[in-house]
Amino acid sequence: MGRNGPNFLRLVSLGLLLGAAVLFFFQLIAFSRERANLPEGLTIAGVPVGGMSKPSALERLLQTYSTPVELLYEGERIALSPSQVGFQVDTEAMLAGGELARTNTDFWSGFWDFLWDRPGDPQSVPLRAEYSRPQLETVLRDIAARYDEPALPSQPIPGSAEFLAGSPGRVLDVGRAVELVGEVLGAPGDRRVNLPVFESQASRPALPTLEILLKQNIDVEAFDGLAVIYVRDLRTGEELHFGYYLNQDISVSPDIAFDAGSTIKVGIATAFYRYFDEPLDAEATRWLVEMITQSGNDPANWLMERIDFAHGPVAVTESLAELGLENSYIVAWFENPRRFTTPAQLIAASPPATPANQRLDINTRPNQLNQTTASDLGTLLGDLYGCAKGGGALLAAFPDQLRPAECARILDLLSQNRIAWLIEASVPDGTRVAHKHGWTQSPLDFISDAGIVYSPGGDYVVSIFMWDDREMVWEPTAALFAQLGRAVYNYFNPPASG
């Protein structure tokens, strides 16, 4: 019994050692098999692949990133396959990163952690992928072409000065959508995008639509004289310019010469500020106010006298010519031709030949000493508007002689010219209108008014000149004039869509 005891203990010890060795090798084999796979806690491109073999991880990655992206256009579902936009994942590089994470830990230290069931630190490999932005833009533009609903512009009511409200539309923001879809293409989950769609506001119709409406108004009122209308959108620079005579189109290239009347006083004020700077003396200030707001002829003569005592009107004409207003001039004093006493002055006062007054197809019999056109006067007003804002043709032509504040002063004076007729009668009360008018007293064969209208829908120039070889009656003619101006105002300020 005593002799057998040590043998038994020896056998037990040997058994334990053998069991430990077997267990060790069993755990070693288990660890080796586990180590052959990607490490636990590893994510590649946001996809959990820990403990998976590389082929299995590859399959999962491809399956995840080949899943279509669901695009939602205001509830409409559109499936976008990643292959449509050339989306490709660089699986080789990402799996190489996973392999590096697997082999980065020392074998025996990793085995020791395995024996004690201690998980390693989570590791991740970022997504490496690319797609074709041009292809994605093409796909999104195709979607926009199918699902966008363009806004409908306001439409004129034929034969009236009114417009019907347009209707808003919906438009895909393709640029923003590219960014959002690009982000989701690289996301392993929640592959859904609410496409950015915004409401597009109803727009104005094209200017030729306004031209048609204006001609319809002239026809409805049975006016068969000459009407020349010039409109400029001061935000975009777009222009409308046409002539209508005997209810038929007439060319305005070149424009048609009219008696300038008092409208030439806009040119006189502009030329005066070319030669004299603010602050003006009290006398010159009073003359400017009276010339513009009261249409005073004597103040106009006195201001031209200040510019050049003998040749003031000619100096004004030269300034207009330097601005490219080739059809506008004044070569005599208002109601005072006796000032031209010398032969040289009489020659200077002879009526210039302009493209407008040399036309043979139409003749409004304008004053030979004082002429302009609808487009010249409208252009000058647009130039004053640009100058007041620090740019435009006036400052380019007279960079060291005119200042924005002086142009703004002229527009302020024109805004104080209140007559309650013509353009003023075409706009809502309280609307600022910087304008100058002119007409003949008897017979009434010519009416003009040109101004800048400051409106909520945008500032614009409107210049309307009307003439008839038969005497016109003031009330119906002025009413038609206001109707035409109202149509222009409503074009820039259509009713809001419901």
Buried (B, 14 or more C-beta within 10 A) or exposed (E): EEEEEEEEEEEEEEEEEEEEEEEEEEEEEEBEEBBEBBBBBBBBBBBBBBBBEBEEBBBBBEEBBEBEBBBEBEEEEBEBEBEBBEBEBBBEEBBEBBBEBBEEBEEEEBBEBBBEEEEBEEBBBEBBBEBBEEBBBEBBBEBBEEBBEEBBBBBBEEEBBBBBBBBBBBBBBBEBBBEBBBEBBBBBEEBEBEBBBEEBEBBBBEBEBBBEBBBBBBEEBEBBBBBBBBBBBBEEEEBBBBBBBEEEEBEBEBBBBBBBBBBBBBBBBBBBBBBBEEEBEEEBEBBBBBBBBEBBBBBBBBBBBBBBEBBBBBBBBBBBBEBEBBBBBBBBBBEEEEBBEEEEBEEBBEBBEBEBBEBEEBEBEBBBBBBBBBBBBBBBBBBBBBBBEEEBBBBEBBEEBBBBEBBBBBBEBBBEBEEEBBBBBBBEEEBBBBBBBBBBEEEBBBBBBBBBBBBEBBBBBBBBBBBBEEEBEEEEBBBBBBBBBBBBBBBBBBEEBE
